[in-house]
Amino acid sequence: MGSVSGRSFGGPGKYIQRAGEITRLAEHIRPLGSHIFILIDPMAAKLFGSAIEQSLQDTGLKATIEIFGGECCNEEITRVIALAREVKADVIIGIGGGKTADTSKLTAIATGARLAGSTVPPWIGAAWRTGELSASMATSR
């Protein structure tokens, strides 16, 4: 029997990358659930917090925004899982870098919520100030 070679890719059910996408957060999240828990990096909160809050206004979605503690460690993961359970989140959104993303993924797994992630790379501050920012967003199936 000959060897079979190929490639495989496991990716999100939906991926969006477009300038200003963070301002359209609610329209992407609405089909996924109604109790939204957003875990956001402190820098991303400073840059996007008001845009996110404005996007969620008058949508009928119940949203909780929590600032990420900075480390993806047992203490932070346990804290975030407890908060997400307390608000009965059915969608977890992680906005920030890798540690924020990892913590939000673990929270979604532990709570059974759907996961939507938005990655904010380290250079984001300069891009936001110059208007060259494009946010990317991926959602689970």
N, C-alpha and C positions, 0 to 999 in steps of 0.2 A: 504494500500500500504506500503510495507517495505522500509526501508531506504537503499539507495545505497551509498556505500562508495568507495572511490578510490583516486587516486593521479593524479595530473596533473603537467606537467612541460612545461614551455614555454621557450625555449632556442634559441640560435642563429641557423641560417641555416647551419653554418659550424664552427667547433671548431678545432683548431690545437694547439698542445703543443709538442715542440721538441727543443732540444738544437740547438742554432744558428738560430732559425726561423726568427728572425728580419732581418737577412741578405737576406732572401728570400721574403721580404715584397712585392716587385713589382710583383712577379709571382702570388701572391694571390689577389692582388688588380686589376690587369689588367682586369679580367672579369667583374669587378663591375663598371668601369667607366674610364674616361680619364683625368679628372680635379680633382686632389687629393688635399685635404686640411688636413694637419697633424697638430694637436694640441698636443704639447709635453711638458711634465713637464721639468723644468730646469735640474733636476738631470738626468732624462732619456736622455735629449739632450746631456749632457756631456758624458754619457756612450755609447749611441747608435747613436748619430748624424752622425758621419762619416759612420757607417755601413748602416744607412738608406739612406743617400745621395748616397753612392756607389751602393746600391741595385736599386735605381731609375735612375741611369745614363744610357743613351742610350736605354731607354725603349719606348720613344715616349709619355710617360705620362707627363702631365703638373702638377708639384707638387709645393705646397707652404707649407713651414714649418714655423709654428708660435709657439713661446714659450708661454706657459700657464702662466697667471699672478698670479697664486697662490691661488685664491679664486673663488669658484663657486657662484658669486654674480651677481646681475642685471647688474652692470657696465661691468664686464668681459664677461658675456654672450652676452650682446649687442655688445661689441667690436668684439668678435669672430664671431658672426653672420654676422656683417657688412663686415668683412674681407673675410669670406667664400663666401658671395654673390658677393663681388667685383671681385673675381677670378672665379666666376661661377662654384664653386665646385660641382661635382656630387657624390663625395665620401668624407666623413669626417672620419678621423682616429684620435682616441684619444690614446695617448701613455703616460701612467703615472698611478697615483693612482686614487682613487675614485672621487676626485674633478675634475680632468682632464676628466675622463670618463663621469661624469654627464654633464659637460659643452659641451663636444663633442656630447653627445646624444641630448641635447637641441638644439644645432646648426643644427644637421641633421634634427630634426623635423621641425625647423623653416625654413630651406632652401629647404626641400624636397629631400635632398641628401640621398644616402645610407650611412649606418654606418658600419664602421669596427673598432673594438676596440682592443687594446692591453693593458693589465693590467700589471703594473710593481709594485710588492709589495715592501714594505719598506726595506727589507733585500737585495734588488737586487744588491747594490753596492758590498757587500762582495762576493756574488755569481759570479758576473761578473769578479771580480779580480781573483777568484780561478778557473774560467772556469767551474763552476757548474751551469751556468745559462741555464734555458730553458724558452723561451718566449712563452706566450700563445696568441692566436689570435682568435677572433670570428667575424663573418660577418653576417650582416642581409641578409634576403632572397632577 
